[in-house]
Amino acid sequence: MQVTISDARLRQAAAGGPAAFLQVVTDAIKATAGGELNADTMSQLSAPQTTLWAYDVLREEVMQGGFVQLIHNGWGPFFFRNPFAKLLRQWGLNELGKLIYSARELYFRDGERIEADCTDDEFMALYEQFPDFEHLDDDYIDGEENYTAALAQYVDEHLTDFVEIV
């Protein structure tokens, strides 16, 4: 899928910092693909485009509610049964890749119980039932700024893998 973005818009976003730059690129991918990351859109996107969009999902979910929320909201198979962590490591985000691999181990141990339908109160209790995710949440939050900056640098250096500049 060909995603286009103006050079002026990229420059403006880059002036706003790494997160703003990534958001503009990710938003262009989302808009072109119809706004929903699913099997249909993934088949139309390149692996780099899908991975960048996935990082946006990861960042939002973990920053809001941690890995338990990410898994409960149905993203566990996407992140932990696919080569997401491997791609991050290939892109130079080794620490984030290691973090995802650590979460993956816990997902395979506890994911089925976390993914189960539950009430809001039962969902909140999941955090107490699965405390092993807490240190991973903290590690992600502590490193998020660095992960985002490293990813922005990678995207900038490989921009044509993500978008066409017009």
VENURJO-V319417 format. One record per backbone hydrogen bond with DSSP energy under -1.0 kcal/mol. CO is the residue of the C=O (numbers start at 0). NH is the residue of the N-H. If there is no record, write none. Layout:
BEGIN
CO;NH
CO;NH
END
This chain:
BEGIN
2;163
4;165
5;9
6;10
7;11
8;12
9;13
10;14
12;15
13;16
16;20
17;21
18;22
19;23
20;24
21;25
22;26
23;27
24;28
25;29
26;30
27;31
28;32
29;34
37;41
38;42
40;44
45;49
46;50
47;51
48;52
49;53
50;54
51;55
52;56
53;57
54;58
55;59
56;60
57;61
58;62
59;63
60;64
61;65
64;68
65;69
66;70
67;71
68;72
69;74
70;73
74;78
75;79
76;80
82;86
83;87
84;88
85;89
86;90
87;92
88;91
91;93
92;96
93;97
94;98
95;99
96;100
97;101
98;102
99;103
100;104
101;105
102;106
103;107
104;108
105;109
106;110
109;113
110;114
118;122
119;123
120;124
122;125
124;128
125;129
129;132
130;133
132;136
133;137
134;138
135;139
136;140
137;141
138;142
139;143
142;146
143;147
144;148
145;149
146;150
147;151
148;152
149;153
150;154
151;155
152;156
153;157
157;160
158;161
158;162
163;4
END
